[in-house]
């Protein structure tokens, strides 16, 4: 039984809207990777259409995913142990991601150069927010073991896997030799990755 009983058309509608949001982010990011004169992420400025668009598209992805998760919670229940493990992973992963983002600075996280961070969590990974988020995403998938949720979470995880490819050229332009030295000494995600 679903936590919130939604008609199947609404379930598929939420899934489709979320998918459109993440696919559009992918498309715009790939376009900025291919066409060097076009920059989508990181956005060139907070007041830019890219910044506004990215935030709107990410919300278009996230809010339906959250609604769908609430609606499908309990539909295909996991064992109590798996659910507890998932909840712990959600709190640890997303909690660490928020903490690291606060340490880095929200403006810095969204493309405003406020200084290269190389200390703390950033000593071990150039992208600790993404690594922490993956832990939360795995936990989310354990708590709500539904194929629709898994597809959306997998695209979110893939976005964070590919995001450094879009960000690193910008970081190299912005921070020059300091970033190149940091890039040489610190793994993209974790040691060996």
Secondary structure per residue as TSV (DSSP state, phi and psi in degrees):
chain	resnum	aa	ss	phi	psi
A	1	X	-	360.0	134.5
A	2	X	-	-70.3	150.4
A	3	X	S	-64.2	-43.7
A	4	X	S	-125.6	123.5
A	5	X	-	-84.6	102.7
A	6	X	-	-105.5	146.8
A	7	X	-	-62.5	148.6
A	8	X	H	-58.3	-33.8
A	9	X	H	-63.9	-36.0
A	10	X	H	-72.1	-39.8
A	11	X	H	-58.3	-49.7
A	12	X	H	-68.3	-31.5
A	13	X	H	-64.7	-46.3
A	14	X	H	-61.1	-44.0
A	15	X	H	-59.9	-45.6
A	16	X	H	-65.1	-43.1
A	17	X	H	-62.9	-44.9
A	18	X	H	-60.5	-44.2
A	19	X	H	-63.0	-39.9
A	20	X	H	-61.6	-42.6
A	21	X	H	-59.7	-49.1
A	22	X	H	-71.8	-37.2
A	23	X	H	-64.8	-36.5
A	24	X	H	-67.3	-39.9
A	25	X	H	-60.8	-46.0
A	26	X	H	-58.4	-48.5
A	27	X	H	-60.1	-46.6
A	28	X	H	-65.7	-38.8
A	29	X	H	-67.3	-41.8
A	30	X	H	-65.1	-40.1
A	31	X	H	-60.7	-40.4
A	32	X	H	-71.8	-24.4
A	33	X	H	-75.3	-38.5
A	34	X	H	-79.0	-47.0
A	35	X	-	-98.8	103.8
A	36	X	T	-63.2	-21.3
A	37	X	T	-84.1	-6.0
A	38	X	-	-111.0	122.4
A	39	X	-	-119.1	124.5
A	40	X	-	-110.9	-55.2
A	41	X	S	-136.0	132.0
A	42	X	S	-66.3	147.2
A	43	X	-	-67.6	150.1
A	44	X	S	-68.8	-24.6
A	45	X	-	-162.4	156.8
A	46	X	T	-62.4	-32.3
A	47	X	T	-86.5	2.4
A	48	X	S	-77.6	157.5
A	49	X	H	-62.7	-29.4
A	50	X	H	-65.1	-42.6
A	51	X	H	-64.5	-47.9
A	52	X	H	-62.5	-43.7
A	53	X	H	-64.5	-45.3
A	54	X	H	-60.1	-47.0
A	55	X	H	-61.9	-42.9
A	56	X	H	-64.8	-43.9
A	57	X	H	-67.0	-38.8
A	58	X	H	-65.9	-38.0
A	59	X	H	-67.3	-38.2
A	60	X	H	-60.8	-31.2
A	61	X	H	-78.6	-49.7
A	62	X	H	-72.4	-46.0
A	63	X	H	-63.5	-44.2
A	64	X	H	-64.4	-34.4
A	65	X	H	-62.1	-43.5
A	66	X	H	-62.9	-45.8
A	67	X	H	-61.9	-43.0
A	68	X	H	-64.1	-38.8
A	69	X	H	-63.3	-43.0
A	70	X	H	-63.4	-43.4
A	71	X	H	-65.7	-35.2
A	72	X	H	-95.5	-3.2
A	73	X	T	-59.5	126.7
A	74	X	T	86.7	-4.6
A	75	X	T	-65.0	-44.1
A	76	X	T	-127.9	77.2
A	77	X	-	-63.1	141.8
A	78	X	-	-84.8	168.9
A	79	X	-	-65.7	159.8
A	80	X	H	-58.7	-40.4
A	81	X	H	-64.3	-43.2
A	82	X	H	-66.4	-40.5
A	83	X	H	-63.1	-44.5
A	84	X	H	-62.4	-44.6
A	85	X	H	-60.6	-42.3
A	86	X	H	-62.7	-44.2
A	87	X	H	-62.6	-42.9
A	88	X	H	-60.7	-44.5
A	89	X	H	-63.6	-37.0
A	90	X	H	-61.4	-49.9
A	91	X	H	-66.4	-43.0
A	92	X	H	-66.0	-49.9
A	93	X	H	-64.6	-55.8
A	94	X	H	-71.7	-32.5
A	95	X	H	-62.1	-45.8
A	96	X	H	-65.2	-40.9
A	97	X	H	-60.2	-43.6
A	98	X	H	-66.1	-42.8
A	99	X	H	-61.7	-44.7
A	100	X	H	-65.2	-40.5
A	101	X	H	-63.8	-40.6
A	102	X	H	-62.9	-40.4
A	103	X	H	-62.2	-43.6
A	104	X	H	-72.1	-33.8
A	105	X	-	102.4	130.0
A	106	X	H	-60.2	-40.4
A	107	X	H	-63.3	-42.7
A	108	X	H	-63.9	-38.0
A	109	X	H	-65.4	-25.4
A	110	X	T	-111.4	31.1
A	111	X	T	93.0	6.5
A	112	X	-	-95.5	116.9
A	113	X	-	-69.4	102.6
A	114	X	S	-114.6	16.0
A	115	X	-	122.9	139.2
A	116	X	-	-75.5	125.2
A	117	X	-	-95.1	124.4
A	118	X	-	-131.6	1.6
A	119	X	S	-107.7	175.3
A	120	X	G	63.7	-132.4
A	121	X	G	-58.6	-29.6
A	122	X	G	-74.9	-6.1
A	123	X	G	-72.4	-27.3
A	124	X	T	-101.2	-20.4
A	125	X	-	-155.1	138.7
A	126	X	T	-76.2	-14.8
A	127	X	T	-135.3	57.9
A	128	X	H	-66.0	-25.3
A	129	X	H	-63.7	-41.8
A	130	X	H	-67.1	-42.5
A	131	X	H	-61.5	-45.9
A	132	X	H	-64.0	-40.1
A	133	X	H	-63.1	-38.3
A	134	X	H	-59.0	-37.4
A	135	X	H	-61.8	-45.4
A	136	X	H	-62.4	-39.8
A	137	X	H	-65.2	-40.5
A	138	X	H	-62.6	-43.9
A	139	X	H	-60.4	-42.1
A	140	X	H	-59.1	-44.7
A	141	X	H	-65.3	-30.3
A	142	X	H	-72.5	-38.0
A	143	X	H	-72.6	-36.6
A	144	X	S	-123.9	83.8
A	145	X	-	-80.7	65.7
A	146	X	-	-116.5	135.3
A	147	X	H	-56.5	-36.0
A	148	X	H	-64.8	-42.7
A	149	X	H	-65.2	-43.8
A	150	X	H	-60.5	-39.7
A	151	X	H	-61.9	-47.4
A	152	X	H	-66.1	-41.6
A	153	X	H	-64.9	-37.3
A	154	X	H	-63.9	-39.9
A	155	X	H	-67.0	-37.3
A	156	X	H	-62.3	-47.4
A	157	X	H	-60.8	-41.1
A	158	X	H	-65.2	-39.7
A	159	X	H	-57.3	-43.6
A	160	X	H	-73.5	-23.3
A	161	X	H	-70.9	-38.9
A	162	X	H	-88.9	-20.6
A	163	X	H	-52.5	-40.8
A	164	X	H	-58.9	-29.0
A	165	X	H	-63.9	-31.6
A	166	X	H	-84.0	-32.2
A	167	X	H	-84.0	-35.7
A	168	X	H	-61.4	-41.2
A	169	X	H	-59.6	-39.1
A	170	X	H	-64.4	-43.9
A	171	X	H	-63.0	-38.7
A	172	X	H	-64.2	-42.4
A	173	X	H	-66.4	-41.1
A	174	X	H	-73.2	-41.8
A	175	X	H	-114.8	-3.8
A	176	X	H	55.3	-130.1
A	177	X	H	-61.0	-34.4
A	178	X	H	-61.1	-42.8
A	179	X	H	-70.6	-40.3
A	180	X	H	-61.1	-40.5
A	181	X	H	-65.8	-42.7
A	182	X	H	-62.6	-41.8
A	183	X	H	-61.9	-37.1
A	184	X	H	-68.8	-34.8
A	185	X	H	-96.4	-11.5
A	186	X	S	-129.1	130.9
A	187	X	-	-66.2	153.6
A	188	X	S	-59.6	-46.1
A	189	X	S	-117.6	-71.5
A	190	X	S	-139.6	166.3
A	191	X	T	-51.5	127.4
A	192	X	T	93.7	-6.2
A	193	X	-	-125.3	360.0
